[in-house]
Amino acid sequence: MPAVELLNISKSYGTTPAVRDISLAVEAGELFGLIGPDGAGKTTLFRILTTLLLADAGTATVAGHDVVRDFRAIRNVVGYMPGKFSLYPDLTVQENLEFFAAVFRTTVAENYELVKDIYEQLAPFKNRRSGALSGGMKQKLALCCALIHKPQVLLLDEPTTGVDAVSRQEFWHMLGTLKARGITIVVSTPYMDEAALCERVALLQEGQVLRIDTPAALRAAYPWPLYAVRAARMHPLLQDLRAYPAAHSCYAFGEAAHLSLRQPAPDAAARLTAYLTGHGHTGVVVEPVEATIEDTFMDLLAQRQPSPNSAHDQPAQ
Ligand SMILES: Nc1ncnc2c1ncn2[C@@H]1O[C@H](COP(=O)(O)OP(=O)(O)OP(=O)(O)O)[C@@H](O)[C@H]1O
């Protein structure tokens, strides 16, 4: 039995479709990612799974409980960390944790073992009002509060958004530890690098699933020869790469441009370098690279809807 199952779930807010016919299953003990930009429908899915919102169509279960029929049971088996800071800012760290334990008719002492590693990092601040904690500490406290009733399934909505790089790394390490204890984790993130840390991911866009697979399979399925291209001036570089006759797509990727070609060619890098130099670029570096999940995501988006930023609809020269 899957730990989380969505079957043909749809939800609109008025005339705005938020989630469109989504079906997916998360296995017990899995670390599963919902990956997508703002507005992809991640929060809506979490709200449906946590029984806070009713879907317009479809069915969903968590730990075998139906989200509509068995909503009380679900609230006991699910730990939920909403996207916005959801704790009581005027209560101290310790008071927040005690409060959440009391809501679930348990005590901090009873389940301390599960949160111990995380709570120990908070212990020096246990008498501080939670509203006065740093972003990373707030996030750790929210995780402790979501865990204090020993949930079977942990639902985490963008837990690392707005958190510094070190805290993000620590947070993913904590998720690995929780997974090792058998907790099923569904985590959403807009950060593609975090997708790689999940066992499987669903890539979402505008309320629809583009693809569900392991990070490795998603990367391996990328179909085009891909190059990272650098030159002294980024903006004209992107323009010229988009006009390159063999270009399939091109977009900024960190400090480089990623260019995919329509077909492989043994001398592709040399030809591209000559083309760019001929167009007045200096400091040109062209390197073949493996596709990341972000490249796969961009490609799936382009297949779905050619964007004005891709080279798909650029005339070949
Ligand atoms: N209460 C609401 N009323 C109207 N539209 C909404 C409401 N909540 C969400 N939406 C819309 O539904 C779509 C999906 O939003 P949702 O919050 O589920 O996405 P998300 O992937 O979590 O993104 P974000 O990180 O921005 O919350 C978006 O177009 C959003 O504008």
The ligand as an SDF file (V2000), in Angstrom:
LIG
                    3D

 31 33  0  0  0  0  0  0  0  0999 V2000
   -6.4830   30.9830   -2.1040 N   0  0  0  0  0  0  0  0  0  0  0  0
   -6.2720   31.1150   -3.4030 C   0  0  0  0  0  0  0  0  0  0  0  0
   -7.1000   31.8360   -4.1990 N   0  0  0  0  0  0  0  0  0  0  0  0
   -6.8910   31.9620   -5.5190 C   0  0  0  0  0  0  0  0  0  0  0  0
   -5.8680   31.3830   -6.1870 N   0  0  0  0  0  0  0  0  0  0  0  0
   -5.0000   30.6600   -5.4590 C   0  0  0  0  0  0  0  0  0  0  0  0
   -5.1490   30.4860   -4.0390 C   0  0  0  0  0  0  0  0  0  0  0  0
   -4.1340   29.7030   -3.5930 N   0  0  0  0  0  0  0  0  0  0  0  0
   -3.3930   29.4110   -4.6790 C   0  0  0  0  0  0  0  0  0  0  0  0
   -3.9020   29.9760   -5.8020 N   0  0  0  0  0  0  0  0  0  0  0  0
   -3.3870   29.8360   -7.1670 C   0  0  0  0  0  0  0  0  0  0  0  0
   -3.3040   28.4500   -7.4570 O   0  0  0  0  0  0  0  0  0  0  0  0
   -2.1070   28.1400   -8.1780 C   0  0  0  0  0  0  0  0  0  0  0  0
   -1.2980   27.1020   -7.4060 C   0  0  0  0  0  0  0  0  0  0  0  0
   -0.8610   27.7080   -6.1690 O   0  0  0  0  0  0  0  0  0  0  0  0
   -0.0700   26.9160   -5.0350 P   0  0  0  0  0  0  0  0  0  0  0  0
    0.0900   27.8480   -3.8850 O   0  0  0  0  0  0  0  0  0  0  0  0
   -0.6970   25.5920   -4.7980 O   0  0  0  0  0  0  0  0  0  0  0  0
    1.3380   26.6880   -5.7750 O   0  0  0  0  0  0  0  0  0  0  0  0
    2.7820   26.4810   -5.1810 P   0  0  0  0  0  0  0  0  0  0  0  0
    3.4870   25.5850   -6.1320 O   0  0  0  0  0  0  0  0  0  0  0  0
    2.7190   26.0770   -3.7600 O   0  0  0  0  0  0  0  0  0  0  0  0
    3.4100   27.9190   -5.2830 O   0  0  0  0  0  0  0  0  0  0  0  0
    3.7800   28.9610   -4.1240 P   0  0  0  0  0  0  0  0  0  0  0  0
    5.1400   28.5750   -3.6900 O   0  0  0  0  0  0  0  0  0  0  0  0
    3.7360   30.2760   -4.8560 O   0  0  0  0  0  0  0  0  0  0  0  0
    2.7240   28.8410   -3.0660 O   0  0  0  0  0  0  0  0  0  0  0  0
   -1.4070   29.4580   -8.4020 C   0  0  0  0  0  0  0  0  0  0  0  0
   -1.7880   29.9430   -9.6780 O   0  0  0  0  0  0  0  0  0  0  0  0
   -1.9660   30.3490   -7.3060 C   0  0  0  0  0  0  0  0  0  0  0  0
   -1.9420   31.7040   -7.6990 O   0  0  0  0  0  0  0  0  0  0  0  0
  1  2  1  0
  2  3  1  0
  2  7  2  0
  3  4  2  0
  4  5  1  0
  5  6  2  0
  6  7  1  0
  6 10  1  0
  7  8  1  0
  8  9  2  0
  9 10  1  0
 10 11  1  0
 11 12  1  0
 11 30  1  0
 12 13  1  0
 13 14  1  0
 13 28  1  0
 14 15  1  0
 15 16  1  0
 16 17  2  0
 16 18  1  0
 16 19  1  0
 19 20  1  0
 20 21  2  0
 20 22  1  0
 20 23  1  0
 23 24  1  0
 24 25  2  0
 24 26  1  0
 24 27  1  0
 28 29  1  0
 28 30  1  0
 30 31  1  0
M  END
$$$$
